[in-house]
Amino acid sequence: MNWIEAAGIALRRPRMIANRARLMLQYGRFRRLRNDSLSRLTGASIAEADHFCGEVEHDRGFTADVRGRYREHVRYFPFPTDFMVAPDGSTMFFSCVALYALTRIVRPERIVETGGTPGKSSSFILRALERNGAGHLWTVDLAPPSADGRELNPCEGHSFTPHGLTSGWAIPSALLERHTVVSGDAREKLPPLLQSLGSIDIFIHDSDHSHEHMMWEFEVAFPYVRPGGVIWSDDILGNSAWPHFCRSHGLEQCDFTSQGAARKRESSFGR
Ligand SMILES: C[S@@+](CC[C@H](N)C(=O)[O-])C[C@H]1O[C@@H](n2cnc3c(N)ncnc32)[C@H](O)[C@@H]1O
């Protein structure tokens, strides 16, 4: 899609324009919320959290690479509003920026995430690891079914895999050195992966968002998160799994929009 096509579509859809205007108006508030959550979660200052968010938002080469992959395979046109967020958490990159900043602040050795297609979160985490000069990301992903040549809307990039591609197709190839994809169902692949790693710094859930599966992943992963490490969940607004989990482990929720984030107490062993 080019600028003329994109402008034509936007003008024919007044709701799309109103939605983008709303995103821009809300951006300052949500950006402050995100910085505040990152600061409470990690102990970094709000200025430091903001600095790292800005670092990747202005990383033109990297963001152009991810967006280029999107444009190649999905009916997508890049807008500045891609970095903004709606109150329900729907966004292209707002939460990925937070994961980038988290990774820059914590400087983890080992991160495990579930749910890796199209690969936006992986891309931002891997870019942060590259800048840290240390660390590795393992992504457990059951890739969605093939789109069989059908052109996808941007939001369908989570539900279908473009023809001939596989998990994490949006990730810039220059970043793959610090990445391992574990293909398959988290139910089968996550426990042995965690066992083999022993201890991890950060766990991120973004796979099957049913209450039952979220609870299962949180409980399976949490014993492997080192004391002082972070457990993070995408899409916490669809059910009560995240607050239930945090309450049952006495964790302080440092959430924002649809993102759940909590730090394991330094003194908690195994739970
Ligand atoms: C919301 S998308 C992940 C988006 C990704 N984190 C990103 O930022 O690009 C959810 C992904 O989880 C995968 N998935 C769903 N259920 C799964 C399961 N039980 N185990 C592993 N992956 C699963 C889906 O196929 C899809 O690729």
The ligand as an SDF file (V2000), in Angstrom:
LIG
                    3D

 27 29  0  0  0  0  0  0  0  0999 V2000
   -0.8960  -12.6250   20.3140 C   0  0  0  0  0  0  0  0  0  0  0  0
    0.0820  -13.6250   19.3120 S   0  0  0  0  0  0  0  0  0  0  0  0
    1.7150  -13.2970   19.8610 C   0  0  0  0  0  0  0  0  0  0  0  0
    2.2100  -11.9800   19.3900 C   0  0  0  0  0  0  0  0  0  0  0  0
    3.6970  -11.7880   19.5670 C   0  0  0  0  0  0  0  0  0  0  0  0
    4.0670  -11.7990   20.9690 N   0  0  0  0  0  0  0  0  0  0  0  0
    4.1180  -10.5040   18.9130 C   0  0  0  0  0  0  0  0  0  0  0  0
    4.3020   -9.4900   19.6180 O   0  0  0  0  0  0  0  0  0  0  0  0
    4.2610  -10.4730   17.6900 O   0  0  0  0  0  0  0  0  0  0  0  0
   -0.2200  -15.1970   20.0140 C   0  0  0  0  0  0  0  0  0  0  0  0
    0.6590  -16.3030   19.4560 C   0  0  0  0  0  0  0  0  0  0  0  0
    0.6160  -17.4100   20.3580 O   0  0  0  0  0  0  0  0  0  0  0  0
    0.5070  -18.6120   19.6160 C   0  0  0  0  0  0  0  0  0  0  0  0
   -0.1150  -19.6200   20.4960 N   0  0  0  0  0  0  0  0  0  0  0  0
   -1.4270  -19.8010   20.7790 C   0  0  0  0  0  0  0  0  0  0  0  0
   -1.5990  -20.8140   21.6320 N   0  0  0  0  0  0  0  0  0  0  0  0
   -0.3650  -21.3010   21.9070 C   0  0  0  0  0  0  0  0  0  0  0  0
    0.1240  -22.3560   22.7280 C   0  0  0  0  0  0  0  0  0  0  0  0
   -0.7210  -23.1520   23.4240 N   0  0  0  0  0  0  0  0  0  0  0  0
    1.4600  -22.5590   22.7890 N   0  0  0  0  0  0  0  0  0  0  0  0
    2.3190  -21.7840   22.0880 C   0  0  0  0  0  0  0  0  0  0  0  0
    1.9040  -20.7650   21.2810 N   0  0  0  0  0  0  0  0  0  0  0  0
    0.5940  -20.5330   21.1970 C   0  0  0  0  0  0  0  0  0  0  0  0
   -0.3240  -18.2030   18.4210 C   0  0  0  0  0  0  0  0  0  0  0  0
   -0.2160  -19.0840   17.3790 O   0  0  0  0  0  0  0  0  0  0  0  0
    0.2710  -16.8380   18.1130 C   0  0  0  0  0  0  0  0  0  0  0  0
    1.4100  -17.0160   17.3510 O   0  0  0  0  0  0  0  0  0  0  0  0
  1  2  1  0
  2  3  1  0
  2 10  1  0
  3  4  1  0
  4  5  1  0
  5  6  1  0
  5  7  1  0
  7  8  2  0
  7  9  1  0
 10 11  1  0
 11 12  1  0
 11 26  1  0
 12 13  1  0
 13 14  1  0
 13 24  1  0
 14 15  1  0
 14 23  1  0
 15 16  2  0
 16 17  1  0
 17 18  1  0
 17 23  2  0
 18 19  1  0
 18 20  2  0
 20 21  1  0
 21 22  2  0
 22 23  1  0
 24 25  1  0
 24 26  1  0
 26 27  1  0
M  CHG  2   2   1   9  -1
M  END
$$$$
